[in-house]
């Protein structure tokens, strides 16, 4: 497995794309184009700036500011546009440590680790915005507001680094014997 397998899961982005100066993913004429999620929209909707992804003096992935241990929803933002939205159910600090040193069994953490390092090759930082909406109750049933917020953002905005977001179906190509075949991956349940 090479770095481009981790980065793209073959979501329509080639190694040549990553070697260019433009690292923000662009989809090939999507049928149902979604608007980008901007920093202004996130802040207007209750997110706060929390930290930045940076490269350390040793070239490794690091955080400018420590993250809170509380759970929440987070967004990686470059040049005012969100690239990725996720949820940290067991806490932001714990989730982000998985991105800094991803274990081999966590493909999403490995993929995002690689994308972050490449993005930081041409940008000095990526902002991290977070939100911790309070849980609620609906007809006596508990409602996890963070999970709902994550799903809602992924369903309604163009987030190029969210590979298998709610309602998304993207082709994944398998390389074998020099041939590429496309298959569709099921979406994850909300």
Backbone as a chain_set.jsonl record, in Angstrom:
{"seq": "XXXXXXXXXXXXXXXXXXXXXXXXXXXXXXXXXXXXXXXXXXXXXXXXXXXXXXXXXXXXXXXXXXXXXXXXXXXXXXXXXXXXXXXXXXXXXXXXXXXXXXXXXXXXXXXXXXXXXXXXXXXXXXXXXXXXXXXXXXXXXXXXXXXXXXXXXXXXXXXXXXXXXXXXXXXXXXXXXXXXXXXXXXXXXX", "coords": {"N": [[0.853, -1.175, 0.0], [0.637, 2.161, -0.934], [1.254, 5.689, -0.253], [-0.692, 7.087, -1.675], [-2.808, 5.342, -1.821], [-3.709, 5.458, 0.806], [-4.392, 8.135, 0.955], [-6.416, 8.754, -0.975], [-8.214, 6.665, -1.287], [-8.897, 6.158, -3.756], [-10.732, 8.164, -4.682], [-11.284, 9.568, -6.999], [-9.158, 11.246, -7.223], [-5.94, 11.761, -8.326], [-2.436, 10.67, -8.023], [-0.968, 12.667, -9.289], [-2.507, 14.912, -8.82], [-2.077, 15.332, -6.09], [0.588, 15.986, -6.146], [0.603, 18.459, -7.169], [0.277, 22.022, -6.546], [-2.21, 22.567, -5.573], [-4.166, 21.417, -3.081], [-6.676, 21.095, -2.124], [-9.396, 19.082, -2.433], [-11.166, 18.446, -5.439], [-14.13, 17.568, -6.923], [-15.191, 15.613, -9.74], [-17.376, 17.186, -11.731], [-19.942, 17.054, -9.9], [-23.19, 15.574, -9.582], [-25.223, 16.38, -7.803], [-24.389, 19.066, -6.631], [-22.956, 20.327, -3.689], [-22.825, 23.087, -1.414], [-19.777, 24.733, -0.336], [-18.489, 24.451, 3.015], [-18.028, 27.082, 5.052], [-15.677, 28.949, 7.099], [-16.896, 31.154, 8.259], [-19.601, 30.356, 8.286], [-19.428, 28.149, 10.01], [-18.528, 29.35, 12.441], [-20.612, 31.171, 12.823], [-22.565, 29.326, 13.342], [-21.985, 28.368, 15.845], [-19.533, 27.051, 16.232], [-16.136, 27.182, 17.443], [-12.853, 28.597, 17.14], [-10.186, 26.476, 17.838], [-7.643, 25.264, 17.679], [-4.676, 24.653, 15.675], [-3.557, 22.625, 12.983], [-0.203, 21.889, 12.493], [3.149, 21.592, 11.167], [5.725, 20.093, 12.961], [9.026, 21.075, 14.183], [10.496, 18.907, 13.476], [9.239, 18.005, 11.261], [6.967, 16.53, 11.645], [3.463, 15.813, 12.263], [1.593, 18.089, 14.187], [-0.017, 19.909, 16.902], [-0.957, 23.281, 17.362], [-2.113, 24.349, 19.666], [-3.12, 22.735, 22.704], [-5.824, 20.365, 22.759], [-9.196, 20.261, 24.083], [-10.346, 17.772, 26.452], [-12.925, 17.007, 26.346], [-15.803, 15.592, 24.607], [-16.886, 16.214, 21.171], [-17.675, 17.926, 18.061], [-15.702, 18.413, 15.17], [-13.888, 20.43, 12.772], [-11.692, 20.516, 10.004], [-10.034, 23.147, 8.558], [-9.067, 24.949, 5.711], [-7.861, 27.846, 4.281], [-10.317, 29.153, 4.78], [-12.278, 27.314, 4.092], [-13.967, 24.37, 4.955], [-12.528, 21.18, 5.047], [-12.878, 18.708, 6.156], [-15.076, 17.057, 8.398], [-15.667, 15.772, 11.596], [-16.465, 13.558, 14.388], [-15.764, 13.393, 17.823], [-16.322, 11.258, 19.959], [-15.241, 10.127, 22.258], [-13.713, 12.133, 23.187], [-11.958, 15.109, 22.26], [-9.121, 15.473, 22.483], [-8.179, 12.821, 22.685], [-9.068, 11.749, 20.23], [-7.651, 13.279, 18.362], [-5.043, 12.598, 18.961], [-4.932, 10.142, 17.779], [-4.817, 10.84, 15.107], [-2.332, 12.04, 14.971], [-0.515, 9.989, 15.592], [-1.287, 7.459, 13.997], [-2.727, 4.229, 14.433], [-2.181, 1.063, 12.855], [-4.558, -0.322, 12.278], [-6.541, 1.549, 11.901], [-7.82, 2.904, 9.308], [-9.013, 5.35, 8.505], [-7.824, 7.251, 10.218], [-5.159, 6.932, 9.411], [-5.342, 7.713, 6.718], [-6.216, 10.403, 6.96], [-4.096, 11.462, 8.43], [-2.007, 11.288, 6.529], [-3.078, 12.979, 4.514], [-3.203, 15.412, 5.904], [-0.467, 15.909, 6.423], [0.472, 16.236, 3.774], [-1.064, 18.463, 2.962], [-0.027, 20.344, 4.704], [2.389, 20.702, 3.589], [2.245, 22.707, 1.737], [0.819, 24.685, 2.94], [0.984, 26.761, 5.826], [-0.511, 26.06, 8.046], [-3.516, 24.374, 9.19], [-6.661, 25.267, 10.208], [-8.474, 24.348, 13.169], [-11.681, 23.94, 14.083], [-14.139, 23.69, 16.611], [-17.098, 22.27, 18.148], [-19.428, 21.769, 20.77], [-22.254, 20.681, 21.091], [-25.086, 20.578, 23.296], [-26.49, 17.518, 24.494], [-29.78, 16.209, 23.961], [-33.305, 15.513, 24.312], [-35.827, 13.613, 22.795], [-39.123, 13.062, 22.605], [-38.863, 11.554, 24.93], [-36.673, 10.013, 24.319], [-33.119, 9.679, 24.271], [-30.974, 11.998, 22.626], [-28.135, 12.319, 20.717], [-26.533, 15.108, 20.182], [-24.097, 15.898, 19.021], [-23.466, 13.796, 17.234], [-25.622, 14.009, 15.494], [-25.194, 16.587, 14.481], [-22.751, 16.261, 13.12], [-23.509, 14.394, 11.081], [-25.487, 15.917, 9.771], [-23.967, 18.081, 8.746], [-22.204, 16.748, 6.999], [-24.017, 15.636, 5.184], [-25.048, 17.917, 3.965], [-23.087, 19.681, 3.012], [-20.223, 20.305, 0.917], [-17.587, 18.436, 1.606], [-14.574, 17.649, 1.051], [-12.691, 15.806, 2.14], [-14.122, 13.998, 3.595], [-14.763, 10.824, 3.228], [-16.572, 8.546, 3.355], [-19.09, 9.647, 4.056], [-22.282, 10.45, 5.522], [-24.876, 9.429, 3.499], [-23.293, 9.44, 1.228], [-21.977, 7.943, -1.682], [-19.284, 6.662, -3.057], [-17.115, 5.745, -5.67], [-14.842, 3.098, -5.302], [-11.777, 2.093, -6.341], [-10.158, -0.882, -7.134], [-6.909, -2.048, -7.249], [-5.401, -4.416, -9.065], [-3.472, -6.769, -10.695], [-2.86, -4.854, -12.604], [-5.241, -3.881, -13.593], [-8.088, -1.789, -13.186], [-10.992, -1.849, -11.331], [-14.208, -0.717, -10.614], [-16.112, -0.422, -7.634], [-18.906, 0.062, -5.512], [-18.95, 1.459, -2.32], [-20.704, 0.822, 0.647], [-22.551, 3.267, 2.507], [-21.828, 4.632, 5.767], [-23.714, 3.937, 8.657], [-25.764, 6.404, 10.224]], "CA": [[0.0, 0.0, 0.0], [1.426, 3.387, -0.944], [0.611, 6.843, 0.39], [-1.866, 7.522, -2.416], [-3.918, 4.478, -1.419], [-4.225, 5.999, 2.061], [-4.941, 9.473, 0.771], [-7.603, 8.951, -1.777], [-9.106, 5.528, -1.441], [-9.268, 6.326, -5.158], [-11.973, 8.924, -4.76], [-11.251, 10.439, -8.159], [-8.0, 12.127, -7.132], [-4.766, 11.002, -8.742], [-1.185, 11.12, -7.411], [-0.565, 13.934, -9.91], [-3.237, 15.961, -8.122], [-1.426, 15.596, -4.824], [1.907, 16.576, -6.338], [0.424, 19.849, -7.57], [0.187, 22.946, -5.42], [-3.586, 22.649, -5.094], [-4.441, 20.212, -2.309], [-8.082, 20.988, -1.75], [-9.981, 18.143, -3.38], [-12.253, 18.901, -6.288], [-14.82, 16.432, -7.507], [-15.512, 15.74, -11.153], [-18.744, 17.64, -11.921], [-20.943, 16.298, -9.146], [-24.571, 15.729, -10.037], [-25.9, 17.187, -6.786], [-23.336, 19.866, -6.016], [-23.241, 20.889, -2.374], [-22.009, 24.28, -1.189], [-18.684, 24.55, 0.621], [-18.75, 24.849, 4.395], [-17.051, 28.133, 5.316], [-15.352, 29.304, 8.481], [-17.93, 32.083, 8.726], [-20.801, 29.574, 8.592], [-19.154, 27.357, 11.209], [-18.509, 30.239, 13.609], [-21.98, 31.659, 12.973], [-23.375, 28.223, 13.834], [-21.607, 27.95, 17.187], [-18.18, 26.503, 16.347], [-15.098, 28.116, 17.889], [-11.488, 28.24, 16.779], [-9.63, 25.756, 18.981], [-6.212, 25.023, 17.488], [-4.248, 24.523, 14.282], [-2.602, 21.591, 12.603], [1.061, 22.444, 12.024], [4.274, 20.662, 11.125], [6.698, 20.396, 14.005], [10.372, 21.334, 13.675], [10.991, 17.63, 12.925], [8.433, 17.666, 10.095], [5.841, 15.662, 12.012], [2.176, 16.454, 12.481], [1.431, 18.564, 15.553], [-1.07, 20.872, 17.205], [-0.463, 24.551, 17.894], [-2.66, 24.455, 21.018], [-3.726, 21.461, 23.127], [-7.273, 20.288, 22.59], [-9.915, 19.836, 25.291], [-10.608, 16.335, 26.58], [-14.369, 16.798, 26.178], [-16.255, 15.192, 23.271], [-17.415, 17.28, 20.334], [-17.582, 17.858, 16.607], [-14.569, 19.24, 14.747], [-13.716, 20.663, 11.338], [-10.376, 20.942, 9.525], [-10.322, 24.246, 7.644], [-7.944, 25.559, 4.997], [-8.241, 29.03, 3.498], [-11.707, 29.514, 5.006], [-13.187, 26.258, 3.63], [-13.823, 23.114, 5.687], [-12.165, 20.019, 4.24], [-13.29, 17.487, 6.842], [-15.825, 17.186, 9.643], [-15.714, 14.497, 12.318], [-16.963, 13.562, 15.754], [-14.865, 12.8, 18.812], [-17.224, 10.822, 21.02], [-14.484, 9.857, 23.489], [-12.949, 13.33, 23.523], [-11.168, 15.693, 21.17], [-7.692, 15.203, 22.668], [-7.931, 11.413, 22.353], [-9.273, 11.554, 18.785], [-6.577, 13.92, 17.602], [-3.805, 11.835, 19.149], [-4.988, 9.068, 16.782], [-4.378, 11.407, 13.829], [-0.896, 12.327, 15.067], [0.172, 8.683, 15.541], [-2.359, 6.505, 13.704], [-2.459, 2.795, 14.509], [-2.348, 0.441, 11.544], [-5.913, -0.816, 12.038], [-7.46, 2.665, 11.709], [-7.554, 3.464, 7.977], [-9.395, 6.763, 8.419], [-6.772, 8.031, 10.884], [-3.979, 6.888, 8.545], [-5.637, 8.521, 5.525], [-6.227, 11.821, 7.32], [-2.714, 11.797, 8.807], [-1.28, 11.515, 5.278], [-3.616, 14.192, 3.861], [-2.785, 16.581, 6.685], [0.959, 16.16, 6.156], [0.609, 16.793, 2.424], [-1.62, 19.817, 2.947], [0.906, 21.214, 5.429], [3.554, 20.919, 2.738], [2.056, 23.951, 0.985], [0.146, 25.67, 3.799], [1.642, 26.759, 7.128], [-1.392, 25.491, 9.07], [-4.94, 24.159, 8.933], [-7.397, 25.594, 11.42], [-9.368, 23.355, 13.76], [-12.819, 24.541, 14.762], [-14.872, 22.666, 17.339], [-18.379, 22.602, 18.775], [-19.892, 20.749, 21.718], [-23.675, 20.936, 21.347], [-25.619, 19.765, 24.4], [-27.41, 16.443, 24.144], [-31.162, 16.564, 24.269], [-34.258, 14.432, 24.44], [-36.926, 13.701, 21.848], [-40.188, 12.138, 23.01], [-38.35, 10.671, 25.96], [-35.49, 9.303, 23.831], [-31.901, 10.503, 24.279], [-30.48, 12.413, 21.309], [-26.74, 12.747, 20.706], [-26.504, 16.279, 19.313], [-22.843, 15.914, 18.251], [-23.599, 12.851, 16.124], [-26.565, 14.6, 14.546], [-24.55, 17.725, 13.828], [-21.777, 15.731, 12.144], [-24.241, 13.833, 9.948], [-26.123, 17.023, 9.05], [-22.967, 18.834, 7.982], [-21.707, 15.91, 5.908], [-25.081, 15.485, 4.193], [-25.459, 19.169, 3.335], [-21.984, 20.505, 2.529], [-19.122, 19.66, 0.2], [-16.452, 18.225, 2.504], [-13.816, 16.751, 0.18], [-11.931, 14.752, 2.821], [-15.048, 13.024, 4.175], [-14.866, 9.801, 2.188], [-17.789, 7.753, 3.449], [-20.018, 10.377, 4.895], [-23.701, 10.111, 5.476], [-25.524, 9.627, 2.21], [-22.352, 9.459, 0.109], [-21.542, 6.694, -2.298], [-18.201, 6.965, -3.987], [-16.477, 4.579, -6.259], [-13.517, 2.737, -4.812], [-11.15, 1.256, -7.353], [-9.215, -1.862, -6.615], [-5.811, -2.301, -8.162], [-4.934, -5.791, -9.058], [-3.036, -7.217, -12.014], [-2.805, -3.73, -13.521], [-6.577, -3.467, -14.011], [-8.877, -1.116, -12.161], [-12.427, -2.097, -11.391], [-14.901, 0.137, -9.644], [-17.226, -0.959, -6.874], [-19.423, 1.091, -4.639], [-18.869, 1.134, -0.906], [-21.911, 1.284, 1.348], [-22.346, 4.384, 3.423], [-21.917, 4.228, 7.161], [-24.999, 4.282, 9.282], [-25.633, 7.583, 11.089]], "C": [[0.899, 1.239, 0.0], [0.616, 4.54, -0.367], [-0.652, 7.274, -0.339], [-3.055, 6.613, -2.184], [-4.544, 5.016, -0.138], [-4.936, 7.32, 1.849], [-6.289, 9.471, 0.102], [-8.617, 7.845, -1.69], [-9.699, 5.583, -2.843], [-10.605, 7.022, -5.318], [-11.942, 9.938, -5.894], [-10.07, 11.38, -8.167], [-6.757, 11.296, -7.419], [-3.532, 11.467, -7.993], [-0.702, 12.451, -8.0], [-1.253, 15.116, -9.238], [-2.517, 16.338, -6.835], [-0.047, 16.212, -4.998], [1.8, 18.024, -6.809], [0.331, 20.731, -6.329], [-1.21, 23.033, -4.844], [-3.955, 21.359, -4.386], [-5.88, 20.09, -1.873], [-8.766, 20.172, -2.828], [-11.113, 18.787, -4.171], [-12.859, 17.683, -6.954], [-15.081, 16.706, -8.983], [-17.0, 16.003, -11.295], [-19.799, 16.805, -11.199], [-22.347, 16.595, -9.628], [-25.334, 16.638, -9.081], [-24.844, 17.988, -6.029], [-23.809, 20.456, -4.691], [-22.374, 22.13, -2.204], [-20.844, 23.962, -0.247], [-19.131, 25.009, 2.002], [-17.655, 25.834, 4.785], [-16.799, 28.329, 6.808], [-16.442, 30.204, 9.055], [-19.208, 31.329, 9.101], [-20.605, 28.75, 9.862], [-19.207, 28.223, 12.47], [-19.91, 30.799, 13.881], [-22.907, 30.6, 13.548], [-22.92, 27.668, 15.174], [-20.253, 27.273, 17.333], [-17.225, 27.586, 16.829], [-13.738, 27.635, 17.389], [-10.849, 27.627, 18.02], [-8.131, 25.555, 18.869], [-5.905, 25.037, 16.007], [-3.39, 23.28, 14.135], [-1.371, 22.294, 12.061], [2.056, 21.298, 11.858], [5.25, 21.077, 12.206], [8.057, 20.665, 13.374], [11.001, 20.071, 13.089], [10.179, 17.169, 11.726], [7.251, 16.76, 10.382], [4.578, 16.493, 12.209], [2.042, 16.855, 13.943], [0.295, 19.551, 15.671], [-0.454, 22.141, 17.785], [-0.891, 24.729, 19.343], [-3.208, 23.094, 21.428], [-5.243, 21.522, 22.994], [-7.942, 19.86, 23.895], [-10.162, 18.331, 25.276], [-12.08, 16.005, 26.343], [-14.701, 16.328, 24.762], [-16.762, 16.382, 22.479], [-17.285, 16.963, 18.857], [-16.454, 18.794, 16.204], [-14.537, 19.367, 13.232], [-12.277, 21.074, 11.078], [-10.632, 21.962, 8.429], [-9.039, 24.778, 7.022], [-8.482, 26.697, 4.143], [-9.738, 29.33, 3.584], [-12.724, 28.479, 4.573], [-12.911, 24.981, 4.407], [-13.534, 21.986, 4.708], [-12.724, 18.732, 4.827], [-14.047, 17.841, 8.113], [-15.871, 15.808, 10.291], [-16.271, 14.685, 13.713], [-15.938, 12.862, 16.643], [-15.705, 12.423, 20.024], [-16.492, 10.582, 22.334], [-13.578, 11.021, 23.876], [-12.056, 13.791, 22.385], [-9.685, 15.348, 21.29], [-7.354, 13.771, 22.277], [-8.057, 11.172, 20.856], [-8.107, 12.12, 17.994], [-5.238, 13.229, 17.812], [-3.767, 10.666, 18.168], [-4.584, 9.572, 15.4], [-2.871, 11.654, 13.831], [-0.086, 11.044, 14.944], [-0.853, 7.6, 15.264], [-1.9, 5.056, 13.811], [-2.82, 2.163, 13.167], [-3.774, -0.02, 11.261], [-6.925, 0.302, 11.78], [-7.172, 3.38, 10.396], [-7.92, 4.947, 7.879], [-8.328, 7.634, 9.058], [-5.509, 8.052, 10.029], [-4.168, 7.793, 7.33], [-5.592, 10.01, 5.847], [-4.844, 12.293, 7.75], [-1.911, 12.139, 7.543], [-1.771, 12.778, 4.569], [-3.178, 15.458, 4.591], [-1.321, 16.915, 6.421], [1.171, 16.76, 4.77], [0.075, 18.223, 2.354], [-0.682, 20.794, 3.638], [2.23, 21.383, 4.699], [3.459, 22.222, 1.955], [1.342, 25.033, 1.782], [0.811, 25.622, 5.17], [0.803, 26.112, 8.234], [-2.758, 25.183, 8.473], [-5.646, 24.43, 10.244], [-8.266, 24.426, 11.862], [-10.443, 24.119, 14.516], [-13.603, 23.424, 15.425], [-16.193, 23.211, 17.877], [-18.754, 21.446, 19.695], [-21.358, 21.013, 22.038], [-24.195, 20.046, 22.469], [-26.556, 18.673, 23.873], [-28.811, 16.845, 24.558], [-32.013, 15.306, 24.356], [-35.367, 14.664, 23.415], [-37.938, 12.636, 22.214], [-39.703, 11.11, 24.029], [-37.104, 9.89, 25.566], [-34.271, 10.213, 23.868], [-31.436, 10.785, 22.853], [-29.055, 12.912, 21.469], [-26.606, 13.885, 19.694], [-25.226, 16.335, 18.47], [-22.935, 14.996, 17.044], [-24.544, 13.409, 15.059], [-25.972, 15.77, 13.786], [-23.555, 17.249, 12.778], [-22.488, 15.22, 10.895], [-24.875, 14.948, 9.114], [-25.145, 17.824, 8.21], [-22.465, 18.03, 6.783], [-22.757, 15.761, 4.812], [-25.322, 16.758, 3.382], [-24.346, 20.031, 2.769], [-20.927, 19.665, 1.819], [-17.913, 19.618, 1.132], [-15.549, 17.191, 1.833], [-13.035, 15.65, 0.874], [-12.83, 13.748, 3.529], [-15.349, 11.995, 3.092], [-16.188, 9.061, 2.219], [-18.799, 8.435, 4.355], [-21.441, 9.923, 4.705], [-24.256, 10.415, 4.095], [-24.581, 9.636, 1.028], [-22.116, 8.052, -0.391], [-20.488, 7.092, -3.304], [-17.612, 5.669, -4.486], [-15.13, 4.352, -5.597], [-12.933, 1.787, -5.84], [-10.143, 0.335, -6.689], [-8.157, -2.115, -7.662], [-5.377, -3.742, -8.014], [-4.61, -6.194, -10.47], [-3.048, -6.087, -13.037], [-4.153, -3.241, -14.004], [-7.265, -2.762, -12.851], [-10.338, -1.455, -12.375], [-13.069, -1.255, -10.31], [-15.962, -0.672, -8.923], [-17.674, 0.136, -5.932], [-19.399, 0.589, -3.21], [-20.153, 1.611, -0.247], [-21.579, 2.437, 2.268], [-22.434, 3.877, 4.842], [-23.245, 4.679, 7.719], [-24.807, 5.488, 10.194], [-25.664, 7.215, 12.552]], "O": [[1.807, 1.357, 0.823], [-0.559, 4.385, -0.035], [-1.587, 7.771, 0.288], [-4.198, 7.046, -2.329], [-5.768, 5.032, -0.004], [-5.955, 7.597, 2.481], [-7.216, 10.129, 0.574], [-9.789, 8.068, -1.993], [-10.817, 5.133, -3.092], [-11.499, 6.527, -6.005], [-12.498, 11.03, -5.777], [-9.984, 12.242, -9.042], [-6.555, 10.242, -6.814], [-3.551, 12.538, -7.385], [-0.1, 13.263, -7.297], [-0.666, 16.189, -9.1], [-2.364, 17.519, -6.524], [0.444, 16.89, -4.095], [2.802, 18.739, -6.845], [0.308, 20.236, -5.202], [-1.384, 23.526, -3.729], [-4.049, 20.31, -5.025], [-6.265, 19.069, -1.303], [-8.722, 20.528, -4.005], [-11.904, 19.566, -3.639], [-12.133, 16.851, -7.498], [-15.178, 17.854, -9.418], [-17.809, 15.122, -11.005], [-20.462, 15.961, -11.802], [-22.659, 17.717, -10.029], [-26.017, 17.565, -9.516], [-24.457, 17.625, -4.918], [-24.906, 21.005, -4.588], [-21.296, 22.214, -2.794], [-20.923, 23.024, 0.546], [-20.028, 25.841, 2.139], [-16.482, 25.465, 4.843], [-17.6, 27.93, 7.654], [-16.858, 30.034, 10.201], [-19.828, 31.63, 10.121], [-21.507, 28.662, 10.695], [-19.859, 27.861, 13.449], [-20.337, 30.887, 15.032], [-23.918, 30.927, 14.169], [-23.401, 26.62, 15.606], [-19.853, 26.947, 18.451], [-17.482, 28.775, 16.639], [-13.502, 26.437, 17.236], [-10.95, 28.177, 19.116], [-7.418, 25.666, 19.867], [-6.752, 25.385, 15.184], [-2.612, 22.924, 15.02], [-1.492, 23.209, 11.247], [1.837, 20.188, 12.343], [5.567, 22.257, 12.356], [8.224, 20.502, 12.165], [11.937, 20.156, 12.293], [10.395, 16.068, 11.219], [6.602, 16.273, 9.456], [4.631, 17.719, 12.308], [2.34, 16.064, 14.838], [-0.284, 19.978, 14.672], [0.464, 22.075, 18.603], [-0.11, 25.21, 20.163], [-3.716, 22.363, 20.578], [-5.856, 22.585, 23.101], [-7.329, 19.178, 24.716], [-10.184, 17.702, 24.218], [-12.433, 14.84, 26.161], [-13.966, 16.629, 23.821], [-17.037, 17.439, 23.047], [-16.846, 15.883, 18.464], [-16.264, 19.845, 16.817], [-15.08, 18.534, 12.508], [-11.704, 21.872, 11.82], [-11.36, 21.683, 7.477], [-8.053, 25.027, 7.716], [-9.435, 26.528, 3.383], [-10.357, 29.712, 2.592], [-13.925, 28.729, 4.671], [-11.763, 24.55, 4.513], [-14.198, 21.848, 3.68], [-13.011, 17.781, 4.1], [-13.708, 18.796, 8.812], [-16.088, 14.801, 9.617], [-16.517, 15.804, 14.162], [-15.33, 11.866, 16.252], [-15.788, 13.177, 20.994], [-17.053, 10.806, 23.407], [-12.767, 10.901, 24.794], [-11.479, 12.988, 21.652], [-9.058, 14.968, 20.301], [-6.348, 13.532, 21.609], [-7.237, 10.463, 20.273], [-7.632, 11.489, 17.049], [-4.381, 13.27, 16.929], [-2.686, 10.238, 17.763], [-4.057, 8.8, 14.599], [-2.212, 11.494, 12.804], [0.933, 11.023, 14.254], [-1.258, 6.888, 16.183], [-0.819, 4.7, 13.341], [-3.666, 2.677, 12.436], [-4.162, -0.101, 10.096], [-8.078, 0.007, 11.464], [-6.392, 4.331, 10.353], [-7.207, 5.716, 7.234], [-7.961, 8.663, 8.492], [-4.852, 9.088, 9.932], [-3.267, 8.546, 6.959], [-5.003, 10.792, 5.101], [-4.465, 13.426, 7.455], [-1.221, 13.158, 7.498], [-0.961, 13.563, 4.076], [-2.826, 16.455, 3.962], [-0.976, 18.08, 6.218], [1.962, 17.689, 4.61], [0.703, 19.091, 1.748], [-0.553, 21.941, 3.212], [3.097, 22.13, 5.151], [4.479, 22.781, 1.553], [1.27, 26.18, 1.34], [1.169, 24.54, 5.635], [1.347, 25.668, 9.245], [-3.107, 25.665, 7.396], [-5.27, 23.881, 11.28], [-8.73, 23.628, 11.048], [-10.156, 24.849, 15.464], [-13.723, 22.332, 14.87], [-16.383, 24.417, 18.036], [-18.431, 20.29, 19.423], [-21.682, 21.506, 23.118], [-23.79, 18.889, 22.583], [-27.313, 18.89, 22.927], [-28.996, 17.717, 25.407], [-31.503, 14.191, 24.46], [-35.79, 15.801, 23.203], [-37.647, 11.443, 22.142], [-40.091, 9.943, 23.985], [-36.536, 9.177, 26.394], [-34.372, 11.393, 23.533], [-31.5, 9.915, 21.984], [-28.793, 13.818, 22.26], [-26.569, 13.645, 18.487], [-25.268, 16.776, 17.322], [-22.526, 15.374, 15.946], [-24.282, 13.288, 13.863], [-26.213, 15.929, 12.589], [-23.522, 17.779, 11.667], [-22.113, 15.573, 9.777], [-24.804, 14.92, 7.885], [-25.461, 18.206, 7.084], [-22.318, 18.567, 5.685], [-22.416, 15.761, 3.629], [-25.754, 16.684, 2.232], [-24.629, 21.026, 2.103], [-20.766, 18.475, 2.09], [-17.296, 20.647, 1.409], [-15.735, 15.989, 2.025], [-12.737, 14.635, 0.244], [-12.337, 12.733, 4.02], [-16.1, 12.266, 2.155], [-16.86, 8.962, 1.192], [-19.295, 7.838, 5.312], [-21.748, 9.113, 3.83], [-24.118, 11.529, 3.589], [-25.037, 9.826, -0.1], [-22.063, 7.097, 0.384], [-20.773, 7.779, -4.285], [-17.618, 4.645, -3.803], [-14.373, 5.293, -5.361], [-13.55, 0.773, -6.167], [-9.386, 0.734, -5.804], [-8.468, -2.367, -8.826], [-5.03, -4.196, -6.923], [-5.421, -5.972, -11.369], [-3.229, -6.343, -14.227], [-4.212, -2.27, -14.759], [-7.051, -3.096, -11.686], [-10.85, -1.352, -13.49], [-12.523, -1.106, -9.217], [-16.634, -1.508, -9.528], [-16.901, 1.033, -5.596], [-19.775, -0.548, -2.923], [-20.639, 2.698, -0.558], [-20.452, 2.561, 2.748], [-23.03, 2.833, 5.106], [-23.814, 5.683, 7.292], [-23.785, 5.585, 10.872], [-25.566, 8.091, 13.411]]}, "num_chains": 1, "name": "protein.A"}
